Amino acid sequence: MTRKPSSARGRTPAENLIHRLEKRTARLGVIGLGYVGLPLAVELAQAGFEVFGVDIDEARVRQLNQGKSYIQDVPTADLQALVRQGRFKASTDFADLKRCDTVNICVPTPLSKQRDPDVSYIVAAAGEVKKYLHKGMLVILESTTYPGTTDELVLPMLAETGLKVGKDFFLAFSPERVDPGNPQFNTRNIPKVVGGVTPTCTSAAVKLYQQRLDNVVPVSSTQVAEMVKLLENTFRSVNIGLVNELALMCKRMHIDVWEVISAAATKPFGFMPFYPGPGLGGHCIPIDPFYLSWKARASGFEARFIELAGHVNGHMPDHVVELVAEALNHRGKAIRGSKVLVLGVAYKANIDDVRESPSLDIMEKLRERGAKIEFCDPFVPSIRFAGGTMKSVPFTATSLRRFDCAVIATAHKAFRYSSVLAWSKAVVDTRNALKGKKSPKIVRL
Ligand SMILES: NC(=O)c1ccc[n+]([C@@H]2O[C@H](COP(=O)([O-])OP(=O)(O)OC[C@H]3O[C@@H](n4cnc5c(N)ncnc54)[C@H](O)[C@@H]3O)[C@@H](O)[C@H]2O)c1
């Protein structure tokens, strides 16, 4: 009986890559080890691969190589085990990419000062990949970006090497949908959408994710995959904008918007509840829709829903400031000179991420109007504020009683809301955290 060849001889680069993925002999690279990249790297390492992570942040790399996690959803114990087994290693040096069969790019995609896409991190990462691109390598962009980035920006850079996409190397886009702090859905069980530059690129990327993730959803192109993510986040932004507008409308009409939403949510079809709040926060919802509207504008199309939702949502911190003025006014006080405590500076409940948090905006606006501001957040020990560092005050009766008004900006579970009400002179509740409680001290959004 003739034995099948065990070497790469006779296989195309794509077949060889798939063989190495199936045998777990492939070496995998991840660029950018933040909220997206680190959980992905850990999942892949737990699938039995040797994973090499690269980040430009030296402190992060040092911490990771000591097995210490800085991402809430990645337990230090898991990371430690992988580092000890030699299955995960991090570096600031990209050179080891030359030994990698695959590389996932998970770098930030912020907005510029003019609120246009800033793809400089993608360009920098793709520039490094280009240096080490070799036959059989699979490159997947995961950073959220405008439709066309993979084909129009990354592909031309990699093609300058002379290697042919779909034949010598493979390029795909796969949006990341991770939801930090979500106890039910994580990198492994959130379905993964994948679109390649060519059908072979798609198959190779699907094969990689199938080694660990529960459900992989191939689509016909990189542009479709890029647009999927922007649709998802625009959907959230627009619906949040709608309920925020409804909340402002209900206030004028003396109707409880929270009661309206919860009753509407009893409809078993055709309705999905979204809730008003102090404004949008986080790395995604306030930013991603503007990647789409920018690209639409470049194609001569005005994305009106996106702009309108951005306008309504962007106004919410000002509205919260007005509610603080109302709460203080009930007690014959002005904003100027009053002590205001903001409860929660993370952009959403039960996590430690303050990126784009509306709490910071509210704090700044109240400060500008002369209030003396402090904050309390069990997840965030300190923040940069007003040119210095500000520490979280403890959640105790003594500290809460010092303030003229408390603003519930983030509904962390760790706050005892009956105590918030008992210990505060006035409370502005932007999250319906005091649901069911009646008191003249409460001003609700
Ligand atoms: N955080 C989320 O919940 C989330 C969810 C879905 C999608 N995304 C998207 O994923 C991407 C990454 O977001 P994140 O939240 O993980 O960001 P992050 O800031 O947590 O992590 C990014 C990491 O990339 C590193 N980095 C920056 N430039 C680099 C470079 N040139 N080479 C190597 N490393 C570099 C940074 O030091 C940082 O550690 C963004 O496009 C974001 O929109 C984020």
The ligand as an SDF file (V2000), in Angstrom:
LIG
                    3D

 44 48  0  0  0  0  0  0  0  0999 V2000
  -13.9270   46.5750   22.0160 N   0  0  0  0  0  0  0  0  0  0  0  0
  -14.9770   46.0490   21.4330 C   0  0  0  0  0  0  0  0  0  0  0  0
  -15.9670   45.7390   22.0990 O   0  0  0  0  0  0  0  0  0  0  0  0
  -15.0060   45.7850   19.9280 C   0  0  0  0  0  0  0  0  0  0  0  0
  -16.0310   44.9830   19.4350 C   0  0  0  0  0  0  0  0  0  0  0  0
  -16.0690   44.7080   18.0810 C   0  0  0  0  0  0  0  0  0  0  0  0
  -15.1240   45.2690   17.2300 C   0  0  0  0  0  0  0  0  0  0  0  0
  -14.1430   46.0830   17.7250 N   0  0  0  0  0  0  0  0  0  0  0  0
  -13.1450   46.6120   16.7850 C   0  0  0  0  0  0  0  0  0  0  0  0
  -11.9470   45.8710   16.9130 O   0  0  0  0  0  0  0  0  0  0  0  0
  -10.8210   46.7240   16.6930 C   0  0  0  0  0  0  0  0  0  0  0  0
   -9.9040   46.6760   17.8950 C   0  0  0  0  0  0  0  0  0  0  0  0
  -10.6000   47.1940   19.0090 O   0  0  0  0  0  0  0  0  0  0  0  0
  -10.1870   46.8990   20.5090 P   0  0  0  0  0  0  0  0  0  0  0  0
  -11.3450   47.2930   21.3490 O   0  0  0  0  0  0  0  0  0  0  0  0
   -9.6030   45.5410   20.6470 O   0  0  0  0  0  0  0  0  0  0  0  0
   -9.0090   47.9740   20.6800 O   0  0  0  0  0  0  0  0  0  0  0  0
   -7.9590   48.0660   21.8910 P   0  0  0  0  0  0  0  0  0  0  0  0
   -7.5420   49.4760   21.9550 O   0  0  0  0  0  0  0  0  0  0  0  0
   -8.5090   47.3940   23.1080 O   0  0  0  0  0  0  0  0  0  0  0  0
   -6.7420   47.1800   21.3870 O   0  0  0  0  0  0  0  0  0  0  0  0
   -5.9830   47.4840   20.2730 C   0  0  0  0  0  0  0  0  0  0  0  0
   -4.5610   47.0680   20.5370 C   0  0  0  0  0  0  0  0  0  0  0  0
   -3.8230   47.2770   19.3370 O   0  0  0  0  0  0  0  0  0  0  0  0
   -2.5410   47.7830   19.6760 C   0  0  0  0  0  0  0  0  0  0  0  0
   -1.9730   48.4290   18.4870 N   0  0  0  0  0  0  0  0  0  0  0  0
   -2.2430   49.6540   17.9710 C   0  0  0  0  0  0  0  0  0  0  0  0
   -1.5650   49.8320   16.8300 N   0  0  0  0  0  0  0  0  0  0  0  0
   -0.8460   48.7060   16.6190 C   0  0  0  0  0  0  0  0  0  0  0  0
    0.0440   48.2870   15.5990 C   0  0  0  0  0  0  0  0  0  0  0  0
    0.3210   49.0660   14.5460 N   0  0  0  0  0  0  0  0  0  0  0  0
    0.5930   47.0730   15.7170 N   0  0  0  0  0  0  0  0  0  0  0  0
    0.3290   46.2800   16.7740 C   0  0  0  0  0  0  0  0  0  0  0  0
   -0.5150   46.6050   17.7490 N   0  0  0  0  0  0  0  0  0  0  0  0
   -1.1110   47.8170   17.6760 C   0  0  0  0  0  0  0  0  0  0  0  0
   -2.7980   48.6890   20.8520 C   0  0  0  0  0  0  0  0  0  0  0  0
   -1.6270   48.8890   21.6140 O   0  0  0  0  0  0  0  0  0  0  0  0
   -3.8600   47.8880   21.6270 C   0  0  0  0  0  0  0  0  0  0  0  0
   -3.2930   47.0080   22.5800 O   0  0  0  0  0  0  0  0  0  0  0  0
  -11.3990   48.1010   16.3980 C   0  0  0  0  0  0  0  0  0  0  0  0
  -11.5260   48.2610   15.0200 O   0  0  0  0  0  0  0  0  0  0  0  0
  -12.7750   48.0430   17.0320 C   0  0  0  0  0  0  0  0  0  0  0  0
  -13.6730   48.9270   16.4150 O   0  0  0  0  0  0  0  0  0  0  0  0
  -14.0550   46.3300   19.0680 C   0  0  0  0  0  0  0  0  0  0  0  0
  1  2  1  0
  2  3  2  0
  2  4  1  0
  4  5  1  0
  4 44  2  0
  5  6  2  0
  6  7  1  0
  7  8  2  0
  8  9  1  0
  8 44  1  0
  9 10  1  0
  9 42  1  0
 10 11  1  0
 11 12  1  0
 11 40  1  0
 12 13  1  0
 13 14  1  0
 14 15  2  0
 14 16  1  0
 14 17  1  0
 17 18  1  0
 18 19  2  0
 18 20  1  0
 18 21  1  0
 21 22  1  0
 22 23  1  0
 23 24  1  0
 23 38  1  0
 24 25  1  0
 25 26  1  0
 25 36  1  0
 26 27  1  0
 26 35  1  0
 27 28  2  0
 28 29  1  0
 29 30  1  0
 29 35  2  0
 30 31  1  0
 30 32  2  0
 32 33  1  0
 33 34  2  0
 34 35  1  0
 36 37  1  0
 36 38  1  0
 38 39  1  0
 40 41  1  0
 40 42  1  0
 42 43  1  0
M  CHG  2   8   1  16  -1
M  END
$$$$
